[in-house]
Amino acid sequence: MERMFQTHHIRKKIELPLRWNLSTLNRTPAVEKYIPVPSCIETIPELNRYKGEVKIWTEKEFGGNLLLTFKGVGHTADVSLDERYLGNHYGAYGEFSFVLKDINYDKHVISVTADNSFSEESALHVENDYYSYGGITRPVLLEQIGEVYIKWAHITPVREEEGWRADIEVCLENITAQAKKVSVLLALTDTDGELGETVKSLPPEEFLIPAGGTAVYTEQMKNLHVQPYEPEKPVLYYLRTVLYENEVPTDDLTERFGFREITIDKNRMLWNGKEVKIKGFNRHEDYAEFGSAVPLAAMQRDIELIRETGANCIRTCHYPNEERFLDMCDEQGILVWEEAHARGLSEEQMKNPRFLEQSALSIDEMITCHYNHPSIFVWGLLNECASHTEYGRSCYEKLIGQIRALDGSRPVTFASCRFDDDICLDLVDIVSFNYYPKWYHDTPVGEYLKDRYDWIQTTGGAGKPLLVSEIGAGAIYGYRSELKEQWSEEYQAQALEEQIEAVLGFAPCMGVILWQYADCRVDESWFQKRPKSQNNKGVVDIYRRKKLAYEKVKELFHAL
Ligand code: ADA
């Protein structure tokens, strides 16, 4: 299962082997192994620090028209079917697919060359304060499709006087050389099964798709008397789309969403008209020896441990997350700030010729694939990039414009570290800053926050909600000291206490997202050789063992 619910009843999936073959291409002698898919190559001990290309392949019998989908390959993929090259994809955190047309039924080889090394070709995966893992790190899907198939379906819930409205868009692709007419049936139900209660069903409508192209079918469902999606009571609904050709069902897709509306009212964010206070954690997709291919049970354990502190929010720093994790957040009412891939790029790095195209791709994949998740309340981008320069602003302006064109229903933000010279705050709906008093500088937190807030009121961010998107301190798990010096667990707990009390006690702030939930691996070459080559600001370590700070955060999040 590549989602936490059933997405098809008609479209058939071909089960691919869970164990593929692997061979390194940049090591002599080559390392030849079996490897589970999905997983990170770094989980293989000999490859724990490998940077370069690996070939990963499998053999399977199939034929007909198929859709081959990769949920994520780290970080650059070249894909072939038998000897035929299918194409290339950049970016470990975005889903990509290939249509395989008129394939003869036989044994075929699906082969992926994955490259996790850094080069001028890679503008987003660079040496950084998190790790770019290699391999087929997210699920692979092989599905049989008709000559017209459903690429995606987006549902936008709209709150009206007389109830809720669902604005629906369904993108269909015609893989033949002739225009094709299909009938589209839409049904809103309360489960993903056949026996769900139908809340509303629309009569099938005929729709024409041009030869070899795509077309978007739009529809509205009005006056829906449904239960709203609230974090405390996350009620989910299912939209089933069924395609008919000459009255024969040829494809279907079930999408899941919730009836909730996010609005900004002056300096507050409203969830279905009620103010929301954010208490959250930044969470990297990184778990001890499994790297970014976090096992499902570990995802759930992270949500449990985060919820136990009284937190209500997770920021997917600094890239779109695996879809099953977002599904779990939807089901458990965890608010999600999801962001396109980028961290800490200088103006020079943003001038890499590949930067804008790779950033635009990350945004397009993120919103196209994750549009329906009700837990996602804001789209983020370009964490701590050059939002203080004119060239940087031109990039922020272009990419924020792309986000708004793809989704007008959610606010937009970016986490800034340009504390007194940011020139992009007019572009966002929520002003977010990463502050580190008590870690990178020993400043009283309350004073610092007031001082920075007053400066924001002199900029294009004046009067907007202010979210502290990062604040925290480091500690080495197990290092205890009554002297409370930096890197001790006692120091981290003490710093977080002052930080949380100051931020949650500062009325204009809409909340705080702590840096960070768990320690994570970083590039050894990066930033003063972080101890253990990890970012140690987690309140739990890479094995999710709690530090003193965990209990302190739990005490404060429940009390404030
Ligand atoms: C920045 C950055 C984070 C992390 C943090 C830190 O705010 O956004 O990714 O590097 O600093 O630990 O210093």
Residues whose N, C-alpha, C, O or C-beta is under 5 A from the ligand:
A	BS01	ADA	D129 E384 N434 E470
